[in-house]
Amino acid sequence: MSSDFPKQGRLAGIDFGTVRIGISVCDADRILSSPHENYTRQSIEEDAEHFVQLVSDESVVGFVVGLPVHSSGDESEKSREARDFAAWLSSVTNLPIAFYDERYTSTQAEQFLSAAKVSKKQKKQRRDMLAAQIILAAYLESPQRADYNPGSLD
């Protein structure tokens, strides 16, 4: 899906979930990634409207979707769900998608929030969008800015 991925402009990072979706955005120069929001899924129509509005409001030119894979690099049922969501997102917004390995991003987000000594309620409110920020930041820092096979950590 990422063969025509734009080389410049704002991107949105996505931490896919079946209930909540963490969203981050970067600046047009792709230097900084910032948490944007946690979106609680509603219906297909409302979700589509939300993402179309996000693209318009934030001038997004592409999405980086976190790809959940096992430590072996093998994909899981959640990987397939994320890929299906990405295909839907691309069809709704007419924007290209790149996937990026999201292994341990939720754990990293949880560690950052624990270190910041935020309450349990604040952790829940921020974890997914912080995971999306971590995914997008890692993508921006990577020389492999394309759809790739994450491979094994072994």
C-alpha positions as CSV (number, residue, x, y, z in Angstrom):
1,M,0.0,0.0,0.0
2,S,2.9,2.4,0.5
3,S,4.4,2.5,-3.0
4,D,3.1,6.0,-3.6
5,F,3.8,7.2,0.0
6,P,4.4,10.9,0.0
7,K,7.9,12.1,0.9
8,Q,6.8,15.3,2.6
9,G,3.8,16.6,4.5
10,R,2.0,15.7,7.7
11,L,1.5,12.1,8.6
12,A,-0.9,10.5,11.2
13,G,0.3,7.6,13.3
14,I,-2.3,5.0,14.2
15,D,-2.2,2.6,17.1
16,F,-5.1,0.4,16.0
17,G,-7.6,-1.1,18.5
18,T,-11.0,-2.6,18.1
19,V,-12.4,-0.2,20.7
20,R,-10.0,2.7,20.8
21,I,-7.6,4.0,18.2
22,G,-4.6,6.1,19.3
23,I,-3.7,8.9,16.9
24,S,-0.6,11.0,16.6
25,V,0.5,13.6,14.0
26,C,3.8,15.0,12.9
27,D,4.7,18.4,11.6
28,A,5.0,19.0,7.8
29,D,8.8,18.7,8.0
30,R,8.4,15.3,9.7
31,I,10.7,16.3,12.6
32,L,8.3,15.9,15.6
33,S,5.6,13.5,16.3
34,S,3.0,14.5,18.9
35,P,0.1,12.6,20.5
36,H,-3.2,13.9,19.0
37,E,-6.1,11.9,20.5
38,N,-7.6,8.6,21.4
39,Y,-10.6,8.0,19.3
40,T,-13.3,5.7,20.6
41,R,-14.9,3.8,17.7
42,Q,-18.5,4.4,17.0
43,S,-20.0,3.1,13.7
44,I,-18.5,2.7,10.3
45,E,-20.1,5.9,9.2
46,E,-19.1,8.0,12.2
47,D,-15.5,6.5,12.1
48,A,-15.2,7.4,8.4
49,E,-16.5,10.9,9.1
50,H,-14.0,11.3,12.0
51,F,-11.0,10.3,9.9
52,V,-12.0,12.4,6.9
53,Q,-12.3,15.3,9.3
54,L,-8.9,14.5,10.8
55,V,-7.3,14.6,7.3
56,S,-8.9,17.9,6.6
57,D,-8.2,19.6,9.9
58,E,-4.6,18.4,10.2
59,S,-3.6,18.4,6.5
60,V,-2.6,14.7,6.7
61,V,-1.1,13.3,3.5
62,G,-0.6,9.7,4.7
63,F,-1.0,7.2,7.6
64,V,1.5,5.1,9.4
65,V,-0.4,2.2,11.0
66,G,1.2,0.1,13.7
67,L,1.5,-3.5,12.7
68,P,1.2,-5.9,15.7
69,V,3.4,-8.8,15.2
70,H,4.8,-11.6,17.4
71,S,8.4,-11.3,18.6
72,S,9.2,-13.9,15.9
73,G,8.1,-11.4,13.3
74,D,5.1,-13.6,12.4
75,E,1.8,-11.8,12.0
76,S,-1.2,-12.5,14.1
77,E,-5.0,-12.2,13.9
78,K,-4.5,-8.6,15.2
79,S,-2.1,-8.0,12.3
80,R,-4.8,-9.0,9.9
81,E,-7.3,-6.8,11.7
82,A,-4.8,-3.8,11.5
83,R,-4.3,-4.5,7.8
84,D,-8.0,-4.7,7.2
85,F,-8.5,-1.4,9.1
86,A,-5.7,0.2,7.1
87,A,-7.3,-0.8,3.8
88,W,-10.6,0.6,5.0
89,L,-8.9,3.8,6.2
90,S,-7.2,4.2,2.8
91,S,-10.4,3.7,0.9
92,V,-12.3,6.2,3.1
93,T,-9.6,9.0,3.0
94,N,-8.0,8.2,-0.4
95,L,-4.6,8.4,1.3
96,P,-1.7,5.9,1.3
97,I,-0.8,3.7,4.2
98,A,2.6,2.6,5.5
99,F,2.9,-0.1,8.2
100,Y,5.4,0.0,11.0
101,D,6.3,-2.5,13.6
102,E,4.5,-1.7,16.8
103,R,6.0,-4.4,19.0
104,Y,6.2,-3.2,22.6
105,T,4.9,0.3,21.9
106,S,2.1,0.0,24.4
107,T,4.6,-1.2,27.0
108,Q,6.9,1.7,26.3
109,A,3.9,4.1,26.6
110,E,3.0,2.5,29.9
111,Q,6.5,2.9,31.2
112,F,6.6,6.6,30.1
113,L,3.3,7.3,31.8
114,S,4.4,5.4,35.0
115,A,7.6,7.5,35.1
116,A,5.5,10.6,34.8
117,K,3.5,9.5,37.8
118,V,0.2,10.0,36.2
119,S,-3.0,8.5,37.7
120,K,-4.5,5.2,36.4
121,K,-7.3,7.1,34.8
122,Q,-4.8,9.5,33.0
123,K,-2.8,6.4,31.9
124,K,-5.9,5.0,30.2
125,Q,-6.7,8.3,28.6
126,R,-3.2,8.7,27.2
127,R,-1.7,5.3,26.5
128,D,-3.0,4.7,23.0
129,M,-2.2,8.1,21.6
130,L,1.3,7.9,23.2
131,A,1.8,4.5,21.6
132,A,0.7,6.1,18.3
133,Q,3.3,8.8,18.8
134,I,6.0,6.2,19.5
135,I,5.1,4.3,16.3
136,L,5.1,7.5,14.2
137,A,8.4,8.8,15.8
138,A,10.1,5.4,15.1
139,Y,8.9,5.5,11.5
140,L,10.2,9.1,11.0
141,E,13.6,8.1,12.4
142,S,13.9,4.9,10.4
143,P,15.8,4.8,7.1
144,Q,13.3,2.1,6.1
145,R,10.3,4.4,5.6
146,A,8.2,1.8,3.6
147,D,6.0,-1.2,4.1
148,Y,8.4,-3.9,5.2
149,N,8.5,-7.2,7.0
150,P,9.4,-6.5,10.6
151,G,11.3,-9.8,11.0
152,S,12.2,-11.6,14.1
153,L,13.7,-10.0,17.2
154,D,15.8,-13.2,17.7
